[in-house]
Amino acid sequence: MRTVAGALVYLQAIWLYNNFRLRLLRLRQPKYLIGALVFGVYLYFFLLRRMKWSGAAASGSLTVTPALAMDFTWLAAVALLLMLLAEWLFSGDRARLAFSEAEIAFLFPAPLTRTALIQFNLLRSQLGIFFSAFLVGLLLRRGSALGGNPLQYAVGLWLMLSTLKLHAVAASFTRERLSVLGLRAWSRRALIVAIVVSFAFVCVWSMRGKTSWPIIGADPDIAALRLWFEAVVSAAPLSWVLAPLRWLAAPMFARGGGEFARALFPALLLLALHYVWAVRVQASFEDASIAHARRRAEKVAAMREGRMRQRAPTRPREEPFALAARGYPPLAFLWKGLIAAGPLYRLRHWLMACVVVTVLSQWLAADPARRAMLAPVGATLAIIGVWLVLLGPMLFQHSLRRAFERLDVLKAMPLRGWQIAGGELSAPAVIMSLGLWLVLLLGAQAVLAGNVNPDAGMGLLRADHVIAIAAGLAWLAPPLCGLMLCLPFAGMLYFPAWTVALGVTGVQGVEVMGQRMLFMLAYFVAVALLMLPAAIAGGAGLLLANWAIGPLAAIAASALSASAVLGLELFLVLRALGRRIDGFDLSQELR
């Protein structure tokens, strides 16, 4: 057994050495060398340079009292409990471990016991857990902000993540054994739901008359919420269930060496018990692991080809609109792209979403106690809208990569380059615009309902102004979304060996992280340069129309002038992309 363990450790060590050596050899290529340099600069200026003083700054920025540290432990215990419930509710019955196809071909036929395979899988998973925990604990120095040593925080985080990993493995083996005994997935889930509901009823019954729901108004009392939370989680029998999870999270929030040493033993004991559970209850996982490795290989192959999944649709999809035999070429691309988008393109789904949004807004506005929730809802929607505009194009990377890889076929058609570019970007632009319109609809209704209550912080806005602003932003959405989608597509066309080839080969590492950081920086710089003329035109239109006519006309003039500039920029960018497509040779560019 000692020889087998040594061979597995040797195999893992050689894999690490070869992986490190391969990444060093990749640095001979300029694209990887520049990416590694960018990541190194970021690591020094934003992490390593601050390590000398970040501990004192972090500890000074947040005073963690023993009571607050205990609240953190309770919150972590509740979060762990929800994670474990989700694991038992939504996971399947088949027990499987993550092995690659090469590892399956090498290890499964070898004279190894099932316990040795489990130990190898757990040993390999420790590498990622170890790296993540100590990167967070040592480089980011989160432990200092919590009043403890960063090394203690890293060890506590490693113990918690390792125990969760062991629990997932042991739970999958247990579910496999239960399924063999006749307890199927639906029966297991119904039993767990019944146990959870019964336990919740017992907890509520035991706390009747002892605590009451806190009153959440426009300005909630944090101290009252803390007292209510402490009363709930410290009451039996809920405290009995949360006790082991508190032991597991306690080393992360220990405030000194002595407290950390006292909290370490229960966490290590839980880790050891989970290891014994995983080894003793082991079930047959070979067949499920082989099927999982095959599906993962097919998924990787599909992603390298620019597809999100391998399996084709189970039934034909409806066409979004009737396509004529002759017409404007980009409409055919839009027709094709909306079909490929699946349920996202169906107009009835968007209309149903609008109805739900309207009903939800009116329900919140009907009760003065619930109306205070509209202010945070409006702020959250503003953040979602900005995120959708800036990072939404990244969600369509795979569809843009598919279009890029089909350029040779598309160029054989009697189409101009700008028609190909505009057609391929039309469907993602429509979907992004619909998403922004839905956010604007909910945001406008939240602001309008909040205006009824001046205490909500929105009483200075008139209803007609809110409607005009929402309509102006909705008018800006289509050209803005189209222009934002042009940026990642331009990166593929002008830097294919850096973007498309990187996604196709699936290369990973710090040098790849540096490349992505470099492109993200270039992306935001390009966004700023493109938005500046539109912002100037919109501001000028707002000031002139407000001086000459009035505020409502000023909002309309601002939206029209900004959209005209965005439309002109979109036209010019599509023409530039078209010229690039006309002279593009895919076989030469990806070398």
C-alpha positions in Angstrom: 0.0 0.0 0.0 2.9 2.3 0.8 4.3 1.7 -2.7 1.0 2.5 -4.4 0.7 5.7 -2.4 4.3 6.7 -3.3 3.6 6.0 -7.0 0.4 8.2 -6.9 2.3 11.0 -5.2 5.1 10.7 -7.8 2.6 10.8 -10.6 1.1 14.0 -9.2 4.5 15.6 -8.7 5.5 14.8 -12.3 2.3 16.3 -13.6 3.0 19.5 -11.6 6.6 19.6 -13.0 5.5 19.1 -16.6 2.7 21.6 -16.3 5.1 24.2 -14.9 7.8 23.4 -17.5 5.2 23.7 -20.3 4.1 27.2 -19.1 7.7 28.3 -19.0 8.3 27.1 -22.5 5.2 29.0 -23.7 6.8 32.2 -22.6 9.0 32.1 -25.8 5.8 33.2 -27.7 5.3 37.0 -27.4 1.6 36.8 -26.7 2.2 34.6 -23.6 5.3 36.6 -22.5 3.4 39.9 -22.6 0.4 38.3 -20.7 2.8 37.0 -18.0 4.4 40.4 -17.7 1.1 42.2 -17.4 -0.1 39.7 -14.7 3.3 40.2 -12.8 2.9 44.0 -12.9 -0.7 43.6 -11.5 0.4 41.2 -8.9 3.1 43.5 -7.6 1.3 46.8 -7.6 -2.1 45.6 -6.3 -1.1 42.7 -4.1 2.6 42.3 -3.2 3.4 46.0 -2.7 0.6 46.3 -0.2 1.5 43.3 1.9 3.8 45.5 4.1 1.0 47.8 5.3 -2.2 46.1 4.3 -2.4 44.2 7.6 -2.4 47.3 9.7 -4.7 49.1 7.3 -7.2 46.3 7.2 -7.2 45.8 10.9 -7.7 49.5 11.4 -10.5 49.8 8.9 -12.7 47.2 10.6 -12.9 46.6 14.4 -14.0 43.1 14.9 -15.3 42.5 18.5 -15.8 39.1 19.9 -19.6 39.5 19.5 -19.1 40.4 15.8 -16.8 37.5 15.2 -19.4 35.2 16.7 -22.0 36.6 14.4 -19.7 35.9 11.4 -19.4 32.3 12.6 -23.1 31.9 12.9 -23.6 33.4 9.4 -21.0 31.0 8.0 -22.7 28.1 9.7 -26.1 29.1 8.2 -24.5 29.4 4.7 -22.8 26.0 5.1 -26.1 24.4 6.2 -27.9 25.8 3.0 -25.0 24.5 0.9 -25.3 21.0 2.4 -29.1 21.0 1.9 -28.6 22.0 -1.7 -26.1 19.1 -2.2 -28.5 16.5 -0.9 -31.6 18.0 -2.7 -30.3 18.6 -6.2 -27.5 16.2 -6.7 -28.1 12.9 -8.6 -27.9 9.3 -7.3 -24.9 8.2 -9.3 -21.5 8.3 -7.4 -18.7 9.7 -9.6 -15.3 11.2 -9.2 -13.7 13.7 -11.5 -11.1 11.8 -13.6 -9.9 12.7 -17.1 -10.0 10.2 -19.9 -6.3 9.7 -19.8 -6.4 9.0 -16.0 -9.2 6.6 -16.5 -7.2 4.7 -19.2 -4.1 4.6 -17.0 -5.5 4.1 -13.4 -8.7 2.1 -13.8 -7.1 -1.0 -15.3 -4.1 -0.8 -12.9 -4.0 -3.1 -9.8 -5.3 -0.3 -7.6 -8.0 -0.6 -5.0 -11.0 1.6 -4.9 -9.7 3.3 -1.8 -6.4 4.2 -3.6 -8.4 5.8 -6.5 -10.4 7.8 -4.0 -7.3 8.9 -2.2 -5.7 10.0 -5.5 -8.7 12.0 -6.4 -8.8 13.7 -3.0 -5.1 14.4 -3.2 -5.3 16.0 -6.6 -8.3 18.2 -5.5 -6.2 19.5 -2.6 -3.9 21.3 -5.0 -6.7 23.7 -6.2 -8.1 24.1 -2.7 -4.7 24.8 -1.2 -3.9 27.4 -3.9 -7.2 29.1 -3.5 -7.2 29.2 0.3 -3.6 30.5 0.7 -3.9 33.0 -2.2 -6.9 34.5 -0.4 -5.4 34.3 3.0 -1.8 35.4 2.3 -1.9 37.7 -0.7 -5.2 39.4 0.0 -4.6 39.2 3.7 -8.2 38.9 4.6 -7.4 37.5 8.0 -5.9 40.8 9.1 -9.2 42.6 8.5 -10.9 40.0 10.8 -8.5 40.6 13.6 -6.4 37.4 13.1 -3.3 36.2 11.4 -3.6 35.7 7.6 -2.0 32.3 7.9 -4.7 31.3 10.4 -7.4 32.5 8.0 -5.9 30.5 5.1 -5.7 27.3 7.2 -9.3 27.7 8.4 -10.5 28.3 4.8 -8.5 25.3 3.6 -10.1 23.1 6.4 -13.6 24.3 5.5 -13.2 23.8 1.7 -11.5 20.4 2.2 -14.3 19.2 4.5 -16.9 20.3 2.0 -15.1 18.4 -0.8 -15.0 15.2 1.4 -18.7 15.7 2.3 -19.6 15.9 -1.4 -17.7 12.7 -2.2 -19.1 10.8 0.8 -22.6 12.1 0.2 -22.5 10.9 -3.5 -21.4 7.4 -2.2 -24.2 7.4 0.3 -26.8 8.3 -2.3 -25.5 5.6 -4.6 -26.0 3.0 -1.8 -29.4 4.3 -1.0 -30.5 4.1 -4.6 -29.3 0.4 -4.6 -31.5 -0.2 -1.6 -34.5 1.3 -3.5 -34.6 4.9 -2.4 -34.8 6.8 -5.6 -34.1 10.5 -6.2 -37.6 11.7 -5.9 -38.2 9.7 -2.7 -35.0 11.0 -1.2 -35.8 14.6 -2.1 -39.4 14.3 -0.7 -38.0 12.8 2.5 -35.4 15.6 2.9 -38.1 18.3 2.2 -40.4 16.7 4.8 -37.5 16.6 7.3 -36.6 20.2 6.7 -40.2 21.4 6.9 -40.8 19.4 10.1 -37.6 20.7 11.6 -38.5 24.3 10.7 -41.9 23.9 12.3 -40.3 22.6 15.5 -37.9 25.5 15.5 -40.7 28.1 15.0 -42.8 26.4 17.6 -39.9 26.4 20.1 -39.3 30.1 19.6 -42.9 31.2 19.8 -43.3 34.1 22.3 -39.6 34.4 22.7 -38.8 36.4 19.6 -40.6 38.3 16.9 -39.9 39.3 13.3 -37.9 42.6 13.0 -39.6 45.6 11.5 -37.7 46.5 8.3 -38.4 50.1 7.3 -36.8 52.6 5.0 -33.9 52.8 7.5 -33.5 49.4 9.1 -31.9 49.1 12.5 -28.8 46.9 12.1 -28.5 46.4 15.9 -32.1 45.1 16.1 -31.5 42.8 13.1 -28.3 41.4 14.9 -30.2 40.8 18.1 -33.0 39.0 16.2 -30.5 36.9 14.3 -28.6 35.9 17.4 -31.8 35.0 19.2 -32.9 32.8 16.3 -29.7 30.9 15.7 -28.8 30.4 19.4 -32.2 28.8 20.2 -32.5 25.1 20.4 -32.9 22.9 18.4 -31.5 25.0 15.5 -28.3 25.7 17.5 -27.7 21.9 17.9 -27.7 21.5 14.1 -25.5 24.5 13.5 -23.0 23.6 16.2 -20.8 21.3 14.0 -20.9 23.8 11.2 -19.8 26.5 13.6 -16.9 24.3 14.7 -15.9 24.0 11.0 -16.0 27.8 10.5 -14.5 28.8 13.8 -10.8 28.7 12.8 -11.4 31.3 10.0 -12.7 33.8 12.5 -10.4 33.1 15.4 -9.0 36.4 16.9 -5.7 35.1 18.3 -3.3 32.1 18.5 -4.9 30.6 21.5 -8.4 30.9 20.2 -7.3 29.5 16.9 -5.6 26.5 18.6 -8.8 25.7 20.5 -10.9 25.9 17.4 -8.5 23.9 15.3 -9.1 20.5 17.0 -12.9 20.3 16.3 -12.4 21.3 12.7 -9.7 18.7 12.2 -11.9 16.1 13.8 -14.7 16.9 11.4 -12.3 16.6 8.5 -11.1 13.2 9.7 -14.6 12.0 10.2 -15.6 13.0 6.7 -12.5 11.2 5.3 -13.5 8.0 7.2 -17.0 8.4 6.0 -15.9 8.7 2.4 -13.6 5.7 2.6 -15.9 3.4 4.5 -19.1 4.1 2.6 -17.4 3.9 -0.8 -19.6 2.7 -3.7 -19.1 1.8 -7.3 -18.2 5.0 -9.1 -16.2 3.7 -12.1 -19.1 3.7 -14.7 -20.4 7.1 -13.7 -16.8 8.5 -13.7 -16.2 7.2 -17.2 -19.5 8.7 -18.5 -18.7 12.0 -16.7 -15.2 12.1 -18.3 -16.7 11.4 -21.7 -19.3 14.2 -21.4 -16.7 16.6 -20.1 -14.4 15.8 -23.1 -17.3 16.3 -25.5 -18.1 19.6 -23.8 -14.5 20.8 -24.1 -14.5 19.8 -27.8 -17.7 21.6 -28.4 -16.4 24.8 -26.6 -13.2 24.6 -28.8 -15.5 24.6 -31.8 -17.4 27.6 -30.4 -20.5 25.7 -29.2 -21.8 25.8 -25.7 -22.9 22.2 -25.7 -22.6 19.0 -27.7 -26.2 17.9 -27.8 -28.5 19.2 -30.5 -32.0 20.5 -29.7 -34.6 17.8 -29.0 -37.2 19.3 -31.3 -37.2 21.9 -34.1 -37.5 25.5 -32.9 -40.1 27.9 -34.2 -39.0 30.7 -36.5 -39.2 34.2 -35.0 -40.7 35.6 -38.2 -41.4 34.5 -41.7 -38.3 34.9 -43.9 -38.9 35.9 -47.5 -37.0 34.3 -50.3 -35.4 37.7 -51.2 -34.7 40.6 -49.0 -32.2 42.5 -46.9 -29.3 40.0 -46.1 -28.7 41.0 -42.5 -32.4 40.0 -41.8 -31.5 36.4 -42.7 -28.6 36.5 -40.1 -31.1 37.9 -37.5 -33.6 35.1 -38.3 -30.9 32.5 -37.9 -29.4 34.0 -34.8 -32.8 34.3 -33.0 -33.5 30.6 -33.8 -30.1 29.6 -32.3 -30.9 31.7 -29.2 -33.7 29.3 -28.2 -36.4 30.6 -25.8 -34.7 33.9 -25.4 -36.0 35.2 -28.8 -39.7 34.3 -28.2 -41.7 37.5 -27.9 -44.3 35.9 -25.6 -41.6 35.1 -23.1 -40.6 38.8 -23.0 -44.2 39.9 -22.8 -44.8 37.5 -19.9 -41.7 38.9 -18.1 -43.1 42.4 -18.6 -46.4 41.4 -17.1 -44.7 39.8 -14.1 -42.5 42.9 -13.6 -45.5 45.2 -13.7 -47.6 43.1 -11.3 -44.6 42.8 -8.9 -44.0 46.5 -8.9 -47.7 47.3 -8.3 -47.8 44.8 -5.5 -44.9 46.4 -3.7 -46.3 49.9 -4.2 -49.7 49.0 -2.9 -48.6 48.6 0.7 -46.7 51.4 2.5 -44.7 48.8 4.4 -43.4 47.2 1.2 -43.0 50.4 -0.7 -39.7 51.1 1.1 -38.2 48.1 -0.8 -38.5 50.0 -4.1 -35.6 52.2 -3.3 -33.0 49.4 -3.1 -34.7 47.7 -6.0 -34.2 50.8 -8.2 -30.5 51.0 -7.1 -30.0 47.3 -7.8 -31.5 47.6 -11.3 -29.2 50.6 -12.1 -26.2 48.4 -11.3 -27.7 45.5 -13.3 -28.2 47.8 -16.3 -24.7 49.1 -16.2 -23.3 45.6 -15.9 -25.5 44.4 -18.8 -24.2 47.2 -21.0 -20.5 46.8 -20.1 -20.1 43.1 -19.6 -23.2 41.8 -21.6 -21.2 41.4 -24.8 -18.9 38.9 -23.0 -21.9 36.6 -22.7 -22.0 36.3 -26.5 -18.4 35.3 -26.9 -19.2 31.8 -28.1 -21.7 32.9 -30.7 -19.3 35.5 -32.0 -16.5 32.9 -32.1 -18.7 30.6 -34.2 -19.4 33.4 -36.6 -15.6 34.1 -36.8 -14.8 30.5 -37.6 -17.4 30.4 -40.3 -15.9 33.5 -42.1 -14.5 31.4 -44.9 -17.9 30.0 -45.7 -19.7 33.4 -45.3 -17.2 35.1 -47.6 -18.0 32.7 -50.3 -21.5 34.2 -50.4 -22.3 37.3 -52.5 -22.2 39.5 -49.4 -20.2 42.5 -48.4 -18.1 42.4 -45.3 -20.2 45.0 -43.4 -23.3 42.9 -44.1 -21.7 39.9 -42.6 -20.6 41.8 -39.5 -24.0 43.6 -39.0 -25.9 40.4 -39.6 -23.9 38.3 -37.1 -24.2 41.0 -34.4 -27.9 41.7 -35.0 -29.3 38.8 -32.9 -27.1 39.5 -29.8 -27.9 43.2 -30.1 -31.7 42.4 -30.1 -31.4 40.2 -27.1 -29.3 42.7 -25.2 -31.8 45.5 -26.0 -34.7 43.4 -24.8 -32.9 42.8 -21.6 -32.2 46.5 -21.1 -35.8 47.4 -21.9 -37.0 44.9 -19.3 -34.7 46.4 -16.7 -35.8 49.9 -17.6 -39.5 48.9 -17.3 -39.0 47.6 -13.8 -36.7 50.5 -12.8 -39.2 53.1 -14.1 -42.1 51.5 -12.2 -40.0 51.3 -9.0 -39.2 55.0 -9.3 -42.8 56.0 -10.1 -44.1 54.0 -7.2 -41.4 55.4 -4.9 -42.5 58.9 -5.8 -45.7 58.3 -3.9 -43.7 58.2 -0.7 -41.4 61.2 -0.3 -39.5 59.4 2.5 -38.2 56.8 0.0 -35.7 59.3 -1.4 -37.3 59.7 -4.8 -39.8 62.4 -4.3 -38.0 65.1 -6.3 -38.7 63.3 -9.7 -41.9 64.0 -11.6 -43.7 61.2 -13.2 -43.4 62.7 -16.7 -39.7 63.2 -16.2 -39.3 59.5 -15.2 -41.2 58.3 -18.2 -39.2 60.6 -20.5 -35.9 59.4 -19.1 -36.9 55.8 -19.4 -38.0 56.3 -23.0 -34.8 58.1 -23.9 -32.7 55.3 -22.4 -34.8 52.8 -24.3 -34.2 54.7 -27.5 -30.4 54.6 -26.8 -30.3 50.9 -26.1 -30.2 49.4 -29.7 -27.3 51.4 -31.1 -25.5 51.2 -27.7 -25.8 47.4 -27.6 -24.7 47.1 -31.2 -21.7 49.3 -30.6 -20.7 47.4 -27.5 -20.9 44.1 -29.3 -18.6 45.4 -32.0 -15.7 45.6 -29.6 -15.2 41.9 -28.8 -15.8 41.0 -32.4 -13.2 43.6 -33.5 -10.7 41.9 -31.0 -11.3 38.6 -32.8 -10.8 40.1 -36.2 -7.7 42.1 -35.5 -6.1 39.8 -32.9 -7.3 36.3 -33.8 -4.2 34.5 -32.5 -4.6 36.2 -29.1 -8.4 35.8 -28.7 -9.9 33.1 -30.8 -6.9 30.7 -30.7 -6.8 31.1 -27.0 -10.4 30.1 -26.6 -10.1 27.2 -29.0 -7.1 25.6 -27.4 -8.3 26.1 -23.8 -4.9 27.3 -22.5 -4.8 28.3 -18.9 -2.3 29.9 -16.6 -1.1 33.3 -15.2 0.0 34.4 -18.6 -3.5 33.8 -20.0 -4.9 35.8 -17.0 -2.5 38.6 -18.0 -3.7 38.5 -21.6 -7.3 38.7 -20.5 -6.5 41.6 -18.1 -4.8 43.4 -21.0 -7.7 43.0 -23.3 -10.2 44.0 -20.6 -8.2 47.2 -20.1 -8.2 47.8 -23.8 -12.0 47.1 -23.9 -12.8 49.7 -21.2 -10.5 52.3 -22.9 -12.3 51.7 -26.2 -15.7 52.0 -24.4 -14.6 55.3 -22.9 -13.4 56.7 -26.2 -16.6 55.6 -28.0 -19.0 57.0 -25.3 -17.3 60.4 -25.0 -18.7 61.9 -28.3 -22.2 60.6 -27.5 -22.0 62.0 -23.9 -20.8 65.4 -25.3 -23.6 65.5 -27.9 -26.2 64.4 -25.3 -25.1 67.0 -22.8 -25.1 69.7 -25.4 -28.6 68.8 -26.5 -29.8 68.7 -22.9 -28.5 72.1 -22.1 -29.6 73.8 -25.3 -33.1 72.3 -25.3 -33.6 73.0 -21.6 -32.7 76.6 -22.1 -34.8 77.1 -25.2 -37.9 74.9 -24.5 -38.1 73.0 -21.3 -37.0 69.9 -19.4 -39.1 67.3 -21.2 -37.9 68.5 -24.6 -34.3 68.6 -23.2 -34.5 64.9 -22.3 -35.8 64.0 -25.8 -33.2 66.2 -27.5 -30.4 64.6 -25.4 -31.6 61.1 -26.2 -31.9 61.9 -30.0 -28.5 63.6 -30.2 -26.7 60.9 -28.3 -28.4 58.1 -30.3 -27.5 59.9 -33.5 -23.8 59.9 -32.5 -23.9 56.3 -31.4 -25.6 55.3 -34.7 -23.0 57.1 -36.7 -20.2 55.4 -34.7 -21.9 52.1 -35.2 -22.1 52.7 -38.9 -18.4 53.6 -39.1 -17.3 50.7 -36.9 -19.3 48.2 -39.0 -17.7 49.6 -42.2 -14.3 49.1 -40.7 -15.1 45.6 -39.6 -16.4 44.9 -43.1 -13.2 46.0 -44.7 -11.3 43.7 -42.3 -13.6 40.8 -43.2 -13.1 41.4 -46.9 -9.4 41.0 -46.6 -9.4 38.3 -43.9 -7.7 34.9 -44.4 -8.6 32.6 -41.4 -6.0 30.0 -42.3 -3.2 32.5 -42.2 -4.3 34.6 -39.2 -4.5 31.7 -36.7 -0.9 30.6 -37.1 
